[in-house]
Amino acid sequence: MQIDAPTATLIAGLTAGVIGILSAIVSHLNLRVQIRRMEYESERQRQHQVVVSTLPKTLEAVETAASIMFIAQATGKVSDEQVDALVRALTWLPEQERERTTLAIRSMTVGVKGSTPEIKEAHASLLNFARRISINK
């Protein structure tokens, strides 16, 4: 069976059209994947820049909080000035470290004397956090 010229041309045109449509669909899907990947990388870079820009303040906050915790462990007291400095420092710390330190200092300010387990735990947690984020590992 032989196909006449107009039919062959029609079949060739339809085949080329279907291939063109499939190519456009694949190109569109590939572009969407690339855009998602670029958005993901952009978000990762933004998060990295935030961490890098806040790192000095975070390390300073850890140093301040750890020194106040050390004094609290040694003396069993926390002055109002130390509590104020600690509150300012805690704003730069992650939520978990902030909560532990707040609970420990709260136990000191309500009259529990001596080195409470909460203070020891919070102090150790702060030092571990400082080791995790430190550039000089």
C-alpha positions as a printed NumPy array, in Angstrom:
array([[ 0.   ,  0.   ,  0.   ],
       [ 1.354,  3.338, -1.056],
       [ 0.428,  6.673,  0.51 ],
       [-0.276,  9.512, -1.872],
       [ 1.702, 12.778, -1.558],
       [-0.948, 14.955,  0.145],
       [-1.583, 12.307,  2.822],
       [ 2.149, 11.853,  3.413],
       [ 2.543, 15.597,  3.76 ],
       [-0.369, 15.714,  6.188],
       [ 1.068, 12.879,  8.302],
       [ 4.508, 14.517,  8.312],
       [ 2.969, 17.845,  9.333],
       [ 0.927, 16.274, 12.131],
       [ 3.976, 14.354, 13.377],
       [ 6.066, 17.522, 13.382],
       [ 3.267, 19.394, 15.155],
       [ 2.914, 16.728, 17.858],
       [ 6.692, 16.684, 18.352],
       [ 6.666, 20.492, 18.599],
       [ 3.859, 20.452, 21.183],
       [ 5.609, 17.745, 23.224],
       [ 8.846, 19.707, 23.05 ],
       [ 7.088, 22.846, 24.276],
       [ 5.478, 20.941, 27.17 ],
       [ 8.803, 19.397, 28.223],
       [10.488, 22.79 , 27.936],
       [ 7.777, 24.393, 30.077],
       [ 8.052, 21.695, 32.758],
       [11.843, 21.993, 32.747],
       [11.574, 25.756, 33.174],
       [ 9.203, 25.337, 36.146],
       [11.649, 22.921, 37.813],
       [14.524, 25.361, 37.252],
       [12.502, 28.234, 38.721],
       [11.667, 26.185, 41.817],
       [15.32 , 25.234, 42.208],
       [16.391, 28.872, 41.877],
       [13.784, 29.941, 44.464],
       [15.023, 27.24 , 46.849],
       [18.658, 28.27 , 46.397],
       [17.733, 31.93 , 46.801],
       [15.939, 31.159, 50.066],
       [18.919, 29.136, 51.319],
       [21.281, 32.008, 50.476],
       [18.989, 34.482, 52.223],
       [18.856, 32.31 , 55.337],
       [22.631, 31.942, 55.254],
       [23.065, 35.72 , 55.009],
       [20.752, 36.213, 57.992],
       [22.746, 33.712, 60.046],
       [26.074, 35.241, 59.043],
       [24.895, 38.776, 59.755],
       [23.515, 37.871, 63.198],
       [26.362, 35.564, 64.223],
       [28.455, 38.238, 66.029],
       [25.443, 39.367, 68.083],
       [24.48 , 35.759, 68.818],
       [27.984, 34.914, 70.028],
       [28.03 , 38.074, 72.152],
       [24.656, 37.087, 73.615],
       [25.931, 33.602, 74.433],
       [28.982, 35.111, 76.123],
       [26.851, 37.506, 78.179],
       [24.311, 34.849, 79.162],
       [26.992, 32.28 , 79.992],
       [28.902, 34.729, 82.203],
       [25.709, 35.676, 84.062],
       [24.869, 31.982, 84.461],
       [28.383, 31.337, 85.782],
       [28.018, 34.145, 88.327],
       [24.574, 32.837, 89.282],
       [26.011, 29.363, 89.823],
       [28.853, 30.685, 91.956],
       [26.964, 33.212, 94.086],
       [23.437, 31.864, 94.044],
       [22.117, 35.364, 93.285],
       [21.23 , 37.385, 90.237],
       [21.093, 41.172, 90.395],
       [18.481, 43.252, 88.588],
       [21.175, 44.632, 86.264],
       [22.238, 41.09 , 85.365],
       [18.631, 40.104, 84.683],
       [18.249, 43.149, 82.416],
       [21.455, 42.284, 80.537],
       [20.328, 38.687, 80.255],
       [16.936, 39.665, 78.839],
       [18.655, 41.811, 76.192],
       [21.023, 38.959, 75.34 ],
       [18.3  , 36.329, 75.148],
       [16.622, 38.047, 72.209],
       [19.543, 36.899, 70.021],
       [19.362, 33.249, 71.077],
       [17.244, 30.44 , 69.631],
       [13.964, 29.706, 71.366],
       [15.133, 26.533, 73.11 ],
       [18.164, 28.244, 74.671],
       [16.041, 31.264, 75.566],
       [13.478, 29.119, 77.405],
       [16.066, 27.099, 79.331],
       [17.936, 30.185, 80.456],
       [14.733, 32.011, 81.375],
       [13.53 , 29.106, 83.501],
       [16.893, 28.862, 85.24 ],
       [17.066, 32.559, 86.056],
       [13.406, 32.567, 87.129],
       [14.248, 29.86 , 89.667],
       [17.013, 32.114, 90.983],
       [14.866, 35.226, 91.233],
       [12.036, 33.543, 93.128],
       [14.319, 32.77 , 95.997],
       [15.85 , 29.366, 95.327],
       [19.339, 29.603, 96.8  ],
       [22.444, 27.841, 95.563],
       [23.312, 26.321, 92.245],
       [20.102, 24.802, 90.953],
       [20.079, 21.977, 88.377],
       [18.211, 24.294, 85.991],
       [21.085, 26.764, 86.043],
       [23.666, 24.039, 85.459],
       [21.622, 22.629, 82.586],
       [21.038, 26.042, 81.006],
       [24.705, 26.982, 81.355],
       [25.834, 23.713, 79.746],
       [23.252, 24.144, 77.004],
       [24.498, 27.666, 76.245],
       [28.086, 26.46 , 76.026],
       [27.095, 23.591, 73.717],
       [25.169, 26.026, 71.538],
       [28.214, 28.31 , 71.377],
       [30.37 , 25.372, 70.262],
       [27.84 , 24.443, 67.557],
       [27.715, 27.902, 66.015],
       [31.35 , 28.839, 66.504],
       [33.393, 29.396, 63.372],
       [36.594, 28.24 , 65.089],
       [35.769, 24.58 , 65.618]])
